[in-house]
Amino acid sequence: MPTIKRQSSERMITNRILEIILGILSIVVIPAQVVTTLMLGILISLTFGLLMFPLNLVWVLCFFYPLIGLSYVYEKAPILRIFVVILGIPVAILGNTFASLVPAMKETDKRLSKLVLTESFPYSWHYNGLSSNKYLIKLTNGYPNLLEFFNRIKPNDNRWRLVNKLKRENNI
């Protein structure tokens, strides 16, 4: 039992570090978000939405797959955790910033899902599995930590609605 408790605290430390860094960076990102959302929104409208394709491609290739892969390695190879954290935290920070700066274009649930995916590192693999209705994800070691991350989200936060919906869909 002490090993499981130690692993749980390691994950929580990693997630707390990410939360602190994102909180500090929000001082710069939030004002920039207003400008980039307006500018990119106009460009996306002018291109009839075609600009969203390369932006989504950048998201998937540079942030989504690396976060899922690093989170999976974090879960399955405990010896590589320090290396994964060193790589994963910057990827999660850049991914969160990217998702914040790109306009949602009437897809706010997708944007919130991207933000929760980046903020939940090193549980990103668990979150993706849960949102894809893969029930075996509940049997992994990191699943209780993902639930603890979910429980830290306050009801006045925009992410709460998404997480609450996910909990209802999966009977959590």
Residue, then its C-alpha position, 0 to 999 in steps of 0.5 A: m500500500p505505501t507504494i500506491k500512496r507514494q505514486s499518488s502523491e508523485r502524480m499530485i505533485t506533478n499536477r500541482i506544479l503544472e497548475i501553479i505554472l498555468g496560474i502564473l502564466s494566465i496573467v499574460v495569456i488571458p489578455a493575449q487571448v482577447v486579441t488572438t481570439l478576435m484576430l484569428g476569429i476574423l481570419i477563420s471567418l474570412t477563410f470560411g473555416l478552412l483555417m481551423f484545419p491547420l490549427n486543429l492539425v497543429w493541436v493534434l500533432c504537437f499537443f494531443y498525441p504527445l500528451i496522451g503518449l507521455s501520460y501513457v508512459y508515465e502510467k506504464a513505466p514508473i522508471l521513466r516518470i522523471f523524464v516524462v515530467i520534464l518533457g510533459i509539463p512544457v508540452a502541457i503548458l504550451g498546449n494549454t496556451f495554444a488551446s486558450l489562444v485559438p478561438a473556439m468558433k462555436e465549439t466551446d465543449k471541444r475547447l474546454s476538453k482541450l483545456v482539461l486534457t492539458e491541465s490534467f497531465p499526467y492523467s491525460w491518458h486517463y481523461n482521454g480514455l474516460s471521455s472515449n467511454k473506455y471502461l477499462i480505464k477505471l481499473t488503472n492506477g491513475y484513475p483515482n488521481l483523475l477523480e481527485f483532479f475532477n473534484r478540485i474543479k469548482p462549480n463556478d469554473n467553466r470546466w465543471r460543466l464538462v467534467n460533471k457531464l463526463k461523470r454522469e455519462n460514466n456513472i462516477 
